[in-house]
Amino acid sequence: MIRRLGTPPQTGRRYVHRAGAYAILPLQSRLLLTVQDGDIQLPGGGIDPGESPLRALHREVLEETGWRIAAPRRIGAFRRFVFMPEYDLWAEKLCHIFVARPVFQLCAPLEQDHHTLVLAPGQAVQVLGNAGDRLFVARHFKV
């Protein structure tokens, strides 16, 4: 069973299953993050139909940060129940968490509503927008 973090599902509400791949990206002694509409997040996002989690991870990190990554390693997963306004749907998100090495920044973020942020791990744990991201960052960096 995969641990649920965050708000429990609402009784009677229908949730659409949405799997995603997200990355902890250590950059020297800090952490590369993405900001979308003021929400600080691990870079990543939805796995498209027919796409592998690793392929999605590389694509999403590039789209949200402009960075290429190497050596991704899956370290766990969690579930969360959220409303996704960009899709106008309630989702049960299955979040696969990876650690990867940022190799080089190819370009600015490709998604217009994203920008990058680099923080110390302790700061990141305080400001990340969801409990799952905070838990995995805290465990990885032992903060």
C-alpha positions as CSV (number, residue, x, y, z in Angstrom):
1,M,0.0,0.0,0.0
2,I,1.3,3.5,-0.9
3,R,1.1,6.0,1.8
4,R,-1.5,8.8,1.5
5,L,-0.3,12.3,2.5
6,G,-2.2,15.5,2.7
7,T,-6.0,16.0,2.7
8,P,-8.0,12.8,2.9
9,P,-10.4,12.1,0.0
10,Q,-13.9,13.6,0.3
11,T,-16.7,11.1,0.7
12,G,-18.8,10.9,-2.4
13,R,-16.4,12.8,-4.7
14,R,-15.1,11.0,-7.8
15,Y,-11.4,11.2,-8.3
16,V,-9.5,10.5,-11.5
17,H,-6.3,8.5,-11.1
18,R,-3.3,10.6,-12.3
19,A,0.3,9.2,-12.0
20,G,3.2,11.5,-12.1
21,A,7.0,11.6,-11.8
22,Y,8.8,14.2,-9.6
23,A,12.5,14.9,-9.0
24,I,14.6,15.9,-6.0
25,L,17.4,17.7,-7.8
26,P,20.4,18.4,-5.6
27,L,22.4,21.3,-7.0
28,Q,25.7,21.5,-5.0
29,S,24.5,21.9,-1.4
30,R,21.1,23.3,-2.4
31,L,17.9,22.0,-4.2
32,L,16.5,23.0,-7.6
33,L,12.8,23.6,-7.4
34,T,10.0,25.0,-9.6
35,V,7.4,27.6,-8.8
36,Q,4.0,27.6,-10.4
37,D,1.5,30.3,-9.5
38,G,3.3,30.9,-6.2
39,D,3.3,27.2,-5.3
40,I,6.8,25.8,-4.7
41,Q,7.1,22.2,-6.0
42,L,9.5,19.4,-6.9
43,P,9.8,19.6,-10.7
44,G,7.8,17.0,-12.4
45,G,4.3,16.2,-13.5
46,G,1.9,13.8,-15.2
47,I,2.9,10.6,-17.0
48,D,1.2,10.7,-20.4
49,P,-0.5,7.5,-21.8
50,G,2.1,5.1,-23.1
51,E,4.9,7.1,-21.5
52,S,7.3,5.5,-18.9
53,P,7.8,7.3,-15.6
54,L,11.5,8.0,-16.5
55,R,10.6,9.5,-19.9
56,A,8.0,11.7,-18.2
57,L,10.5,12.7,-15.5
58,H,13.0,13.9,-18.1
59,R,10.3,15.7,-20.1
60,E,8.7,17.4,-17.1
61,V,12.0,18.5,-15.6
62,L,13.0,20.1,-18.9
63,E,9.6,21.8,-19.3
64,E,9.5,23.2,-15.8
65,T,13.1,24.1,-15.2
66,G,15.0,24.0,-18.5
67,W,17.5,21.6,-17.1
68,R,18.7,18.2,-18.4
69,I,19.1,15.5,-15.7
70,A,21.1,12.3,-15.3
71,A,21.1,9.2,-13.2
72,P,17.5,9.3,-12.0
73,R,16.8,6.8,-9.1
74,R,13.3,6.1,-7.8
75,I,13.2,6.5,-4.0
76,G,9.5,6.0,-3.3
77,A,5.9,7.1,-3.9
78,F,2.9,8.7,-2.2
79,R,-0.7,9.4,-3.0
80,R,-2.6,12.7,-2.5
81,F,-6.1,13.8,-3.3
82,V,-6.3,17.3,-4.9
83,F,-8.3,19.5,-7.2
84,M,-6.3,20.3,-10.4
85,P,-7.7,23.6,-11.7
86,E,-5.7,23.4,-15.0
87,Y,-7.7,20.3,-15.9
88,D,-10.9,21.1,-13.9
89,L,-10.8,17.8,-12.2
90,W,-10.4,16.1,-8.8
91,A,-7.5,13.7,-8.9
92,E,-5.9,10.9,-6.9
93,K,-2.3,11.6,-7.7
94,L,0.2,8.8,-7.5
95,C,3.5,10.6,-7.1
96,H,6.6,8.7,-8.0
97,I,9.6,10.4,-6.4
98,F,13.1,10.2,-8.0
99,V,16.5,11.7,-7.1
100,A,18.5,12.9,-10.2
101,R,21.5,15.0,-10.9
102,P,21.0,18.3,-12.7
103,V,23.6,18.2,-15.5
104,F,23.1,21.5,-17.3
105,Q,20.5,24.2,-18.0
106,L,19.6,24.0,-21.6
107,C,17.1,26.9,-21.6
108,A,14.7,28.9,-19.4
109,P,11.6,26.9,-18.3
110,L,9.5,26.0,-21.3
111,E,6.2,26.3,-19.5
112,Q,5.4,30.0,-19.2
113,D,3.8,29.7,-15.8
114,H,6.9,28.2,-14.2
115,H,10.2,29.6,-12.9
116,T,13.1,28.0,-11.0
117,L,14.1,28.5,-7.4
118,V,17.2,27.2,-5.7
119,L,17.0,26.8,-1.9
120,A,18.9,25.1,1.0
121,P,17.1,21.8,1.8
122,G,16.0,23.0,5.2
123,Q,14.4,26.1,3.6
124,A,12.8,23.9,0.9
125,V,11.2,21.6,3.6
126,Q,9.5,24.7,5.1
127,V,8.1,26.1,1.9
128,L,7.3,23.2,-0.4
129,G,3.6,23.2,-1.2
130,N,2.6,19.6,-0.3
131,A,3.3,17.2,2.5
132,G,4.7,14.5,0.2
133,D,7.4,16.7,-1.3
134,R,8.3,18.0,2.2
135,L,8.6,14.4,3.5
136,F,10.8,13.1,0.7
137,V,13.1,16.1,0.7
138,A,13.5,15.9,4.5
139,R,14.3,12.2,4.4
140,H,16.7,12.6,1.5
141,F,18.7,15.5,3.1
142,K,18.1,14.3,6.7
143,V,16.7,17.6,7.8
